[in-house]
Amino acid sequence: CYAFKSPSYLAKNLKNYFHTAILANNHIMDFGKTCYDETIRHLRDNDLSYSDGFKNISINIVKGIEVVVVSFYTHKLYDHNLLDIPKSMKIIKNLRKKNRIIIVSFHGGAEGHSAIRVPFKSETYKGSARGNIFEFSTKMIDAGADLVFGHGPHIVRAIHLYKKKLIAFSLGN
């Protein structure tokens, strides 16, 4: 079992390097809801936006341009569930109406070195549905996303240029 945790005093340093914390993943609840709530409090206390796969999206002004980051994950409890592509497309289409730049982050796909290639079909990991990340990613671009990047397999996967927009199927860890 992997359980990831960082000391809370490091939260103040994140703002120096990142605009957004991506919390949509299978480890965010490793220490329970109390610690999840503590994570949110530390991010807010340090003026760092976050996107968590529930209803929270990140909005930042970068060089005068509003940038929205919305995260997706495969668990049934998530409002932004990459397994529900029609609903995910609707979320992006609604954001597109009001926002100039939309970045989609997702935590999906099979894991490990045997999953280095994107299979162009639905994937599982240890019996859990992890989505068809190729279909999901291209549909997010179709819906209006400007960039799609994945993480989750703990390995780097391919990148793909689709309709002149970049998709990175996994940036690793």
Secondary structure, 3 states (H helix, E strand, C coil): CCCCCCCHHHHHHHCCCCCEEECCCCCCCCCHHHHHHHHHHHHHHCCCEEECCCCCCEEEEECCEEEEEEEEECCCCCCCECCCHHHHHHHHHHHHCCCCEEEEEEECCCCCHHHCCCCCCCEEECCEEEECHHHHHHHHHHHCCCEEEEECCCCECCEEEECCEEEECCECC
